[in-house]
């Protein structure tokens, strides 16, 4: 029999109904752990570095939700003014980010925001700054499980506009542009970086393309932010986020994105 040489990643049909679902997994986990049923906040944040959720917990601004049944993460409830948001830290990489995002949506999340540390690709900016990602290059595998193969995953233009308008009064520098999502950050070569730069890409990170694909597939508002802090560890000052001021800026940017995303979710028909 001839060997099957097809690429498995390209065999997925995003229109097919999955057998293994986040809702079923979470219910099994809840029963196994003896937890009560829980609904997560309508707006949730994935903090890939985990520094924001650590700061919120240490300062008493966030409290752990002990009823969160996920096997892999902890959910914190963050009070920001009159709003309450869910925050989960450390979900680095496209597969992990999407796994947890699916679980949040299964338990009541209506709008999702993510923030990652990212490397600078474009030459016209100087880190640190925030990037509101309107398009992500799909140099990863997870997005192919949610959308047909293609070069980019695009954010909802009306959602991007709403978030950008909400952030207009912030003191933190926020730009809008495209990002390169990769599964292998230690395989970024000079040739590839130059090629991405010619495409107009601003940053490189590991999650946005998959999350934007998930949002489109599920019909959910998803906003991806990059805190561009480095040039792939080529400068002595790389990864400097600005200390407490950087944390405050990050939280204000995330809160503005969550507010806008929830407002946008409220204008959409229930799915």
BAMAR-391471 format. One line per 3 residues: number of its first residue (from 1); their letters; for each residue y, z, x of N, C-alpha, C, O. Coordinates in steps of 0.2 Angstrom, whole numbers, plus 5000, padded with zeros to 4 digits. Layout:
BEGIN
NUM> A> Y,Z,X,Y,Z,X,Y,Z,X,Y,Z,X ~ ...
***
This chain:
BEGIN
1> XXX> 4994,5000,5004,5000,5000,5000,5006,5000,5004,5007,5004,5009 ~ 5011,4996,5003,5017,4995,5007,5021,5002,5006,5022,5005,5001 ~ 5024,5004,5012,5028,5010,5012,5035,5009,5008,5038,5003,5008
4> XXX> 5036,5014,5004,5043,5014,5000,5048,5015,5005,5049,5021,5007 ~ 5053,5010,5006,5058,5011,5010,5065,5012,5007,5070,5012,5010 ~ 5065,5013,5000,5071,5015,4997,5074,5021,4999,5071,5026,5001
7> XXX> 5081,5022,4998,5084,5028,5000,5084,5033,4994,5087,5031,4989 ~ 5081,5039,4995,5080,5043,4989,5087,5045,4986,5087,5046,4980 ~ 5092,5046,4990,5098,5048,4987,5101,5043,4982,5105,5045,4978
10> XXX> 5099,5037,4983,5102,5032,4979,5098,5030,4972,5099,5026,4968 ~ 5093,5034,4971,5088,5033,4965,5090,5037,4959,5087,5036,4954 ~ 5095,5042,4960,5097,5046,4954,5101,5042,4949,5105,5038,4950
13> XXX> 5100,5044,4943,5103,5041,4937,5107,5047,4934,5104,5051,4931 ~ 5114,5047,4935,5118,5052,4933,5118,5053,4925,5120,5059,4923 ~ 5116,5048,4921,5115,5049,4914,5109,5052,4911,5109,5054,4906
16> XXX> 5104,5053,4916,5098,5057,4914,5099,5064,4913,5103,5067,4916 ~ 5095,5067,4908,5096,5074,4907,5092,5078,4912,5086,5077,4913 ~ 5095,5083,4915,5091,5087,4920,5086,5092,4917,5087,5094,4911
19> XXX> 5080,5094,4920,5076,5098,4918,5078,5105,4920,5078,5110,4916 ~ 5080,5106,4926,5082,5113,4929,5089,5114,4928,5093,5110,4930 ~ 5091,5118,4924,5098,5119,4922,5101,5126,4924,5097,5131,4925
22> XXX> 5108,5126,4926,5111,5132,4928,5110,5138,4923,5109,5144,4924 ~ 5111,5136,4916,5110,5141,4911,5104,5144,4911,5103,5150,4910 ~ 5098,5140,4912,5091,5143,4912,5090,5148,4918,5087,5153,4917
25> XXX> 5093,5145,4923,5092,5149,4929,5095,5156,4929,5093,5161,4930 ~ 5102,5156,4926,5105,5162,4926,5102,5167,4921,5102,5173,4922 ~ 5100,5164,4915,5096,5169,4910,5090,5172,4913,5089,5178,4912
28> XXX> 5086,5168,4917,5080,5171,4920,5082,5176,4925,5079,5181,4926 ~ 5088,5175,4929,5090,5180,4934,5093,5186,4931,5091,5191,4933 ~ 5096,5185,4925,5099,5191,4921,5093,5195,4919,5093,5201,4920
31> XXX> 5088,5192,4916,5082,5196,4914,5079,5199,4920,5077,5205,4919 ~ 5078,5196,4925,5074,5199,4931,5078,5205,4934,5075,5210,4936 ~ 5085,5204,4934,5089,5210,4936,5090,5215,4931,5093,5220,4933
34> XXX> 5089,5214,4925,5090,5219,4920,5098,5220,4918,5100,5225,4918 ~ 5101,5214,4918,5108,5214,4917,5110,5212,4910,5107,5209,4907 ~ 5116,5215,4908,5119,5213,4901,5121,5206,4902,5123,5203,4907
37> XXX> 5122,5202,4896,5125,5196,4896,5132,5196,4898,5136,5201,4896 ~ 5135,5191,4901,5142,5192,4904,5145,5185,4903,5141,5180,4903 ~ 5151,5185,4901,5155,5179,4901,5160,5179,4907,5164,5184,4908
40> XXX> 5161,5174,4911,5165,5174,4917,5172,5172,4914,5173,5169,4909 ~ 5178,5174,4918,5184,5172,4916,5185,5164,4915,5181,5160,4918 ~ 5190,5162,4911,5190,5155,4909,5193,5151,4915,5191,5145,4916
43> XXX> 5196,5154,4920,5198,5151,4926,5195,5154,4932,5195,5160,4933 ~ 5192,5150,4936,5188,5153,4942,5190,5149,4948,5192,5143,4948 ~ 5190,5153,4954,5192,5150,4960,5186,5151,4965,5182,5156,4966
46> XXX> 5184,5145,4969,5179,5146,4974,5183,5146,4981,5187,5141,4982 ~ 5183,5152,4984,5186,5153,4990,5181,5152,4996,5178,5157,4998 ~ 5181,5146,4999,5175,5145,5004,5175,5149,5010,5170,5151,5012
49> XXX> 5181,5151,5013,5181,5155,5018,5180,5162,5017,5177,5166,5021 ~ 5181,5164,5011,5180,5171,5009,5185,5176,5010,5185,5182,5009 ~ 5191,5174,5014,5196,5178,5016,5200,5181,5010,5203,5186,5010
52> XXX> 5201,5176,5005,5205,5178,4999,5202,5184,4995,5205,5189,4993 ~ 5196,5183,4994,5192,5187,4990,5191,5194,4993,5191,5199,4990 ~ 5190,5194,5000,5190,5200,5004,5197,5204,5003,5197,5210,5002
55> XXX> 5202,5200,5004,5209,5203,5004,5210,5206,4997,5212,5212,4996 ~ 5208,5202,4991,5209,5205,4985,5205,5211,4983,5207,5216,4980 ~ 5199,5211,4986,5195,5217,4985,5197,5223,4989,5197,5229,4986
58> XXX> 5199,5222,4995,5202,5228,4999,5208,5231,4997,5209,5237,4998 ~ 5212,5227,4993,5219,5229,4991,5218,5231,4983,5223,5233,4981 ~ 5212,5231,4980,5212,5233,4974,5214,5228,4968,5214,5230,4963
61> XXX> 5216,5222,4971,5218,5217,4966,5212,5214,4962,5213,5210,4957 ~ 5206,5215,4965,5200,5212,4962,5194,5217,4962,5194,5221,4966 ~ 5190,5216,4956,5185,5221,4956,5179,5217,4955,5179,5212,4951
64> XXX> 5173,5219,4958,5167,5215,4957,5164,5216,4950,5164,5221,4947 ~ 5162,5210,4947,5158,5210,4941,5151,5211,4942,5147,5206,4945 ~ 5149,5217,4941,5142,5219,4942,5137,5215,4938,5131,5215,4939
67> XXX> 5139,5212,4932,5135,5208,4928,5133,5201,4930,5129,5198,4926 ~ 5137,5199,4935,5136,5192,4937,5129,5191,4940,5127,5194,4945 ~ 5125,5187,4937,5117,5186,4938,5115,5182,4944,5109,5182,4946
70> XXX> 5120,5178,4947,5118,5173,4952,5114,5177,4958,5116,5182,4960 ~ 5109,5173,4960,5105,5176,4966,5109,5176,4973,5107,5180,4977 ~ 5114,5172,4973,5117,5170,4980,5124,5173,4981,5126,5173,4987
73> XXX> 5128,5175,4976,5135,5176,4977,5137,5183,4973,5133,5185,4969 ~ 5143,5185,4974,5146,5190,4970,5152,5187,4967,5156,5184,4970 ~ 5153,5189,4961,5159,5187,4957,5164,5193,4957,5162,5198,4955
76> XXX> 5170,5191,4958,5176,5196,4957,5181,5194,4952,5182,5188,4951 ~ 5183,5199,4948,5188,5198,4943,5195,5200,4946,5196,5205,4948 ~ 5199,5195,4947,5206,5195,4950,5211,5195,4944,5212,5191,4940
79> XXX> 5215,5201,4944,5221,5201,4940,5227,5198,4943,5229,5201,4949 ~ 5230,5193,4941,5236,5190,4943,5241,5190,4938,5241,5185,4933 ~ 5246,5195,4938,5251,5195,4932,5247,5197,4926,5243,5202,4926
82> XXX> 5248,5193,4921,5244,5194,4914,5238,5190,4914,5234,5191,4909 ~ 5236,5187,4919,5230,5183,4919,5224,5186,4923,5225,5190,4927 ~ 5218,5185,4921,5212,5187,4925,5208,5180,4927,5207,5176,4922
85> XXX> 5206,5180,4933,5203,5174,4936,5196,5177,4939,5196,5183,4941 ~ 5191,5173,4939,5185,5174,4943,5186,5171,4950,5188,5166,4951 ~ 5183,5175,4955,5184,5173,4962,5177,5174,4965,5174,5179,4965
88> XXX> 5175,5169,4969,5168,5169,4972,5170,5166,4979,5173,5161,4980 ~ 5168,5170,4984,5169,5168,4991,5163,5165,4995,5157,5167,4993 ~ 5164,5161,5000,5158,5160,5005,5154,5154,5002,5148,5153,5005
91> XXX> 5156,5150,4997,5151,5145,4995,5153,5138,4999,5155,5133,4996 ~ 5151,5139,5005,5153,5133,5010,5148,5127,5009,5142,5128,5009 ~ 5151,5121,5009,5147,5115,5009,5146,5113,5002,5145,5117,4997
94> XXX> 5145,5106,5001,5145,5103,4995,5139,5106,4990,5140,5107,4984 ~ 5133,5106,4993,5127,5108,4988,5128,5115,4986,5127,5117,4980 ~ 5131,5120,4990,5132,5127,4988,5137,5127,4983,5137,5131,4978
97> XXX> 5143,5124,4984,5149,5124,4980,5147,5121,4973,5149,5124,4968 ~ 5143,5116,4973,5142,5113,4966,5137,5117,4963,5137,5118,4956 ~ 5132,5120,4966,5127,5125,4963,5131,5131,4959,5129,5132,4953
100> XXX> 5136,5134,4963,5139,5139,4960,5144,5137,4954,5145,5140,4949 ~ 5147,5131,4955,5152,5129,4950,5148,5127,4944,5150,5129,4938 ~ 5142,5124,4944,5138,5123,4938,5136,5130,4935,5137,5130,4929
103> XXX> 5135,5135,4939,5134,5142,4936,5140,5145,4932,5139,5148,4927 ~ 5145,5144,4935,5152,5146,4932,5153,5143,4926,5155,5146,4921 ~ 5152,5136,4926,5153,5133,4919,5148,5135,4914,5150,5135,4908
106> XXX> 5142,5136,4916,5137,5138,4911,5139,5145,4908,5136,5146,4903 ~ 5143,5149,4911,5144,5156,4909,5151,5156,4906,5154,5162,4906 ~ 5155,5151,4905,5161,5152,4901,5167,5149,4905,5172,5149,4902
109> XXX> 5166,5147,4911,5172,5145,4915,5174,5138,4912,5170,5134,4910 ~ 5181,5137,4911,5184,5131,4908,5188,5127,4913,5189,5121,4911 ~ 5190,5130,4918,5193,5126,4923,5192,5129,4930,5192,5135,4931
112> XXX> 5191,5125,4935,5189,5127,4942,5193,5125,4947,5196,5119,4947 ~ 5195,5129,4952,5199,5128,4957,5195,5130,4964,5192,5135,4964 ~ 5196,5126,4969,5193,5127,4975,5198,5127,4981,5203,5123,4980
115> XXX> 5197,5131,4986,5201,5131,4992,5197,5131,4998,5193,5136,4999 ~ 5198,5127,5003,5195,5127,5009,5199,5126,5015,5205,5124,5014 ~ 5197,5129,5020,5201,5127,5027,5199,5120,5028,5193,5118,5028
118> XXX> 5203,5116,5031,5202,5109,5032,5205,5107,5039,5210,5110,5041 ~ 5202,5102,5042,5205,5099,5048,5210,5093,5046,5209,5090,5041 ~ 5215,5093,5051,5220,5087,5050,5217,5081,5052,5215,5080,5058
121> XXX> 5218,5075,5048,5216,5069,5050,5223,5065,5051,5224,5061,5057 ~ 5227,5065,5047,5234,5061,5047,5238,5064,5053,5238,5070,5055 ~ 5242,5059,5056,5246,5061,5061,5253,5063,5059,5257,5065,5063
124> XXX> 5255,5062,5053,5262,5063,5050,5263,5071,5048,5269,5072,5046 ~ 5258,5075,5048,5259,5082,5046,5257,5087,5052,5254,5085,5057 ~ 5260,5093,5052,5258,5098,5057,5256,5104,5053,5259,5106,5048
127> XXX> 5250,5106,5055,5247,5112,5051,5251,5119,5053,5254,5119,5058 ~ 5251,5124,5048,5247,5124,5042,5251,5121,5036,5257,5122,5036 ~ 5247,5118,5031,5250,5117,5025,5245,5116,5020,5239,5116,5022
130> XXX> 5246,5115,5014,5241,5115,5008,5241,5107,5006,5246,5104,5006 ~ 5235,5105,5004,5234,5098,5002,5231,5099,4995,5226,5102,4994 ~ 5234,5096,4990,5231,5095,4983,5228,5088,4984,5231,5083,4984
133> XXX> 5221,5088,4983,5217,5082,4985,5216,5078,4978,5214,5080,4973 ~ 5219,5072,4979,5219,5068,4973,5213,5063,4974,5211,5059,4969 ~ 5210,5062,4979,5204,5058,4981,5200,5060,4987,5203,5062,4992
136> XXX> 5194,5060,4986,5190,5062,4992,5184,5057,4994,5181,5054,4989 ~ 5184,5055,5000,5179,5051,5003,5172,5054,5003,5171,5059,5005 ~ 5167,5050,5000,5161,5053,4998,5156,5052,5004,5151,5049,5004
139> XXX> 5157,5056,5010,5153,5056,5016,5149,5062,5015,5148,5066,5020 ~ 5145,5063,5010,5141,5068,5008,5136,5066,5003,5136,5060,5001 ~ 5131,5070,5002,5126,5067,4997,5126,5070,4990,5123,5067,4986
142> XXX> 5129,5076,4989,5129,5079,4983,5132,5075,4977,5129,5075,4972 ~ 5137,5072,4979,5141,5068,4973,5137,5062,4970,5138,5061,4965 ~ 5132,5060,4974,5128,5055,4972,5123,5057,4966,5120,5053,4963
145> XXX> 5122,5064,4965,5118,5066,4960,5122,5067,4953,5119,5068,4948 ~ 5129,5066,4954,5133,5067,4948,5136,5060,4946,5138,5059,4940 ~ 5138,5056,4951,5141,5049,4949,5137,5044,4953,5134,5045,4958
148> XXX> 5137,5038,4950,5134,5032,4954,5137,5031,4961,5143,5034,4962 ~ 5133,5028,4966,5136,5028,4973,5143,5024,4973,5144,5020,4969 ~ 5147,5026,4977,5154,5024,4978,5157,5027,4984,5155,5032,4986
151> XXX> 5163,5024,4985,5166,5026,4991,5170,5033,4990,5171,5037,4995 ~ 5173,5033,4984,5177,5039,4983,5176,5043,4977,5172,5040,4972 ~ 5178,5049,4976,5178,5053,4970,5185,5055,4969,5189,5057,4973
154> XXX> 5187,5053,4963,5195,5053,4961,5196,5059,4957,5192,5061,4952 ~ 5201,5063,4958,5203,5068,4953,5206,5065,4947,5209,5059,4947 ~ 5206,5069,4942,5210,5067,4936,5217,5066,4937,5220,5071,4938
157> XXX> 5220,5060,4936,5227,5060,4938,5232,5064,4934,5237,5067,4937 ~ 5231,5065,4928,5235,5069,4923,5234,5077,4926,5239,5080,4925 ~ 5228,5079,4928,5228,5086,4930,5231,5086,4937,5235,5092,4938
160> XXX> 5231,5082,4941,5235,5082,4948,5242,5083,4946,5245,5087,4949 ~ 5244,5079,4942,5252,5079,4940,5254,5086,4937,5259,5088,4939 ~ 5249,5088,4933,5251,5095,4930,5251,5100,4935,5255,5105,4935
163> XXX> 5246,5100,4940,5246,5105,4945,5252,5104,4950,5255,5109,4952 ~ 5254,5098,4952,5259,5097,4956,5266,5099,4953,5270,5102,4956 ~ 5267,5098,4947,5273,5101,4943,5273,5108,4943,5278,5111,4944
166> XXX> 5267,5112,4942,5267,5119,4942,5269,5122,4949,5271,5127,4950 ~ 5267,5118,4955,5268,5121,4961,5275,5119,4964,5277,5121,4970 ~ 5279,5115,4960,5285,5113,4963,5290,5118,4965,5294,5117,4970
169> XXX> 5290,5124,4962,5294,5129,4964,5292,5134,4969,5295,5139,4971 ~ 5286,5133,4972,5283,5137,4977,5286,5136,4984,5288,5131,4986 ~ 5286,5142,4988,5289,5141,4995,5284,5138,5000,5286,5135,5005
172> XXX> 5278,5139,4998,5272,5136,5003,5273,5128,5002,5274,5125,4997 ~ 5272,5125,5008,5272,5118,5009,5265,5115,5006,5260,5117,5008 ~ 5266,5111,5000,5260,5108,4997,5261,5100,4997,5266,5098,4994
175> XXX> 5257,5097,4999,5257,5089,4999,5251,5087,4995,5246,5091,4994 ~ 5251,5081,4992,5246,5078,4988,5243,5072,4992,5247,5068,4995 ~ 5237,5071,4993,5234,5066,4996,5226,5066,4996,5223,5070,4993
178> XXX> 5223,5062,5000,5216,5061,5000,5213,5064,5006,5216,5066,5011 ~ 5207,5066,5005,5203,5070,5010,5196,5066,5011,5194,5062,5007 ~ 5193,5068,5017,5187,5066,5019,5182,5072,5018,5182,5077,5022
181> XXX> 5177,5071,5014,5172,5076,5013,5165,5074,5017,5163,5069,5016 ~ 5163,5078,5022,5158,5077,5026,5153,5083,5025,5155,5088,5025 ~ 5146,5081,5026,5141,5086,5027,5140,5089,5034,5137,5094,5035
184> XXX> 5143,5085,5039,5141,5087,5046,5148,5087,5050,5150,5082,5053 ~ 5151,5092,5049,5158,5093,5053,5157,5092,5060,5162,5090,5064 ~ 5152,5093,5063,5151,5093,5071,5149,5086,5073,5147,5085,5078
187> XXX> 5149,5081,5068,5148,5074,5069,5154,5070,5068,5154,5064,5068 ~ 5160,5073,5068,5166,5069,5068,5168,5066,5075,5170,5070,5079 ~ 5168,5060,5075,5169,5057,5082,5176,5054,5082,5180,5053,5076
190> XXX> 5179,5052,5088,5186,5049,5088,5186,5043,5084,5191,5041,5081 ~ 5180,5039,5084,5180,5032,5081,5181,5033,5073,5185,5030,5070 ~ 5177,5038,5071,5177,5040,5063,5184,5042,5061,5187,5041,5056
193> XXX> 5187,5047,5065,5193,5050,5064,5198,5045,5063,5203,5044,5059 ~ 5198,5040,5068,5203,5035,5068,5202,5030,5062,5207,5028,5059 ~ 5196,5029,5060,5195,5025,5054,5197,5028,5048,5201,5025,5044
196> XXX> 5196,5034,5047,5198,5038,5041,5206,5038,5041,5209,5038,5036 ~ 5209,5039,5047,5216,5039,5047,5219,5033,5045,5224,5033,5042 ~ 5216,5027,5047,5219,5020,5044,5218,5020,5037,5222,5016,5034
199> XXX> 5213,5023,5034,5213,5023,5027,5218,5028,5023,5218,5027,5017 ~ 5222,5031,5027,5227,5035,5024,5225,5042,5022,5228,5046,5018 ~ 5219,5044,5025,5216,5051,5023,5220,5056,5027,5222,5055,5033
202> XXX> 5221,5062,5024,5225,5067,5027,5221,5073,5030,5223,5075,5035 ~ 5215,5075,5027,5212,5080,5029,5204,5079,5029,5202,5074,5026 ~ 5200,5083,5032,5193,5083,5032,5190,5090,5030,5192,5095,5033
205> XXX> 5186,5090,5025,5183,5096,5023,5176,5095,5021,5173,5090,5022 ~ 5172,5100,5017,5165,5099,5016,5163,5099,5008,5157,5099,5007 ~ 5168,5100,5004,5166,5101,4997,5169,5096,4992,5166,5095,4986
208> XXX> 5175,5094,4993,5179,5091,4987,5176,5085,4984,5176,5085,4978 ~ 5173,5081,4987,5170,5075,4984,5165,5077,4979,5164,5074,4973 ~ 5161,5082,4981,5155,5084,4976,5158,5087,4970,5156,5086,4965
211> XXX> 5163,5092,4971,5166,5095,4966,5170,5091,4961,5170,5091,4955 ~ 5173,5086,4964,5177,5081,4959,5172,5077,4955,5173,5075,4950 ~ 5166,5075,4959,5161,5071,4955,5158,5075,4949,5157,5073,4944
214> XXX> 5157,5082,4951,5154,5086,4946,5159,5087,4940,5157,5086,4934 ~ 5165,5088,4941,5170,5088,4936,5171,5082,4932,5171,5083,4926 ~ 5170,5076,4935,5170,5070,4931,5164,5069,4927,5164,5068,4921
217> XXX> 5158,5071,4930,5152,5071,4926,5151,5075,4920,5149,5074,4915 ~ 5154,5081,4921,5154,5086,4916,5160,5086,4911,5160,5090,4906 ~ 5165,5083,4913,5171,5083,4909,5175,5089,4909,5177,5091,4904
220> XXX> 5175,5092,4915,5178,5099,4916,5184,5098,4921,5183,5094,4926 ~ 5189,5102,4920,5195,5101,4925,5193,5105,4932,5191,5110,4932 ~ 5193,5101,4937,5192,5103,4944,5198,5101,4948,5199,5096,4949
223> XXX> 5200,5106,4952,5206,5105,4956,5203,5107,4963,5201,5113,4964 ~ 5204,5103,4968,5202,5105,4975,5208,5105,4979,5212,5100,4980 ~ 5209,5111,4983,5214,5112,4987,5212,5113,4994,5206,5115,4995
226> XXX> 5215,5110,4999,5213,5111,5006,5219,5115,5010,5225,5113,5009 ~ 5218,5120,5013,5222,5123,5018,5221,5120,5025,5217,5122,5028 ~ 5226,5116,5026,5225,5112,5033,5227,5116,5038,5233,5117,5039
229> XXX> 5223,5119,5042,5225,5124,5047,5223,5122,5054,5224,5126,5059 ~ 5219,5116,5055,5217,5115,5062,5216,5107,5063,5217,5103,5059 ~ 5215,5105,5070,5214,5099,5072,5207,5098,5075,5207,5096,5080
232> XXX> 5202,5101,5071,5195,5101,5074,5195,5105,5080,5191,5103,5085 ~ 5198,5111,5081,5198,5115,5086,5200,5112,5093,5197,5113,5098 ~ 5205,5108,5092,5208,5104,5099,5215,5107,5101,5217,5105,5106
235> XXX> 5217,5112,5097,5223,5116,5099,5222,5123,5100,5218,5126,5096 ~ 5226,5126,5104,5225,5134,5105,5227,5137,5099,5224,5143,5097 ~ 5232,5135,5095,5234,5138,5089,5230,5136,5082,5232,5138,5077
238> XXX> 5224,5132,5083,5220,5130,5077,5218,5136,5074,5216,5141,5076 ~ 5217,5135,5067,5214,5140,5062,5219,5146,5061,5217,5151,5058 ~ 5225,5146,5063,5230,5151,5061,5233,5149,5054,5236,5144,5053
241> XXX> 5232,5154,5050,5234,5154,5043,5240,5157,5041,5243,5157,5036 ~ 5243,5161,5046,5249,5164,5045,5249,5172,5043,5253,5175,5040 ~ 5243,5175,5044,5242,5182,5043,5243,5184,5035,5241,5180,5031
244> XXX> 5246,5189,5034,5247,5191,5027,5251,5187,5023,5250,5185,5017 ~ 5256,5183,5027,5260,5178,5023,5256,5172,5021,5257,5170,5016 ~ 5251,5171,5025,5247,5165,5024,5243,5167,5018,5241,5162,5014
247> XXX> 5240,5173,5018,5236,5175,5012,5240,5175,5005,5238,5173,5000 ~ 5246,5177,5006,5251,5177,5000,5252,5170,4998,5252,5169,4992 ~ 5253,5166,5002,5255,5159,5000,5248,5156,4997,5249,5152,4992
250> XXX> 5243,5157,5000,5236,5154,4997,5235,5157,4990,5233,5153,4986 ~ 5236,5163,4989,5235,5166,4982,5240,5163,4977,5238,5162,4972 ~ 5246,5162,4979,5251,5159,4975,5250,5152,4973,5250,5150,4967
253> XXX> 5247,5148,4978,5245,5141,4977,5239,5141,4972,5239,5137,4968 ~ 5234,5145,4974,5228,5145,4969,5230,5147,4962,5227,5145,4957 ~ 5234,5153,4961,5236,5155,4955,5240,5149,4951,5238,5148,4945
256> XXX> 5244,5146,4954,5248,5140,4951,5243,5135,4949,5243,5132,4943 ~ 5238,5133,4953,5233,5128,4951,5229,5130,4946,5227,5126,4941 ~ 5227,5137,4945,5223,5139,4940,5226,5139,4933,5224,5137,4928
259> XXX> 5233,5141,4933,5237,5141,4927,5237,5134,4925,5236,5133,4919 ~ 5239,5129,4929,5239,5122,4927,5233,5119,4924,5233,5116,4919 ~ 5227,5121,4928,5221,5118,4926,5219,5121,4919,5216,5118,4915
262> XXX> 5220,5128,4918,5218,5130,4911,5223,5128,4906,5220,5126,4900 ~ 5229,5126,4907,5233,5123,4902,5231,5116,4901,5231,5114,4895 ~ 5229,5113,4906,5226,5106,4905,5219,5106,4901,5218,5102,4897
265> XXX> 5215,5111,4902,5209,5112,4899,5210,5113,4891,5206,5111,4887 ~ 5216,5117,4890,5217,5118,4883,5220,5112,4879,5219,5113,4873 ~ 5222,5107,4882,5224,5101,4879,5218,5096,4878,5219,5091,4875
268> XXX> 5212,5098,4880,5207,5093,4880,5202,5095,4874,5202,5101,4873 ~ 5199,5090,4871,5194,5092,4865,5188,5096,4869,5186,5095,4874 ~ 5186,5101,4865,5180,5105,4867,5174,5100,4868,5173,5096,4864
271> X> 5171,5101,4874,5165,5097,4876,5158,5100,4873,5153,5097,4874
***
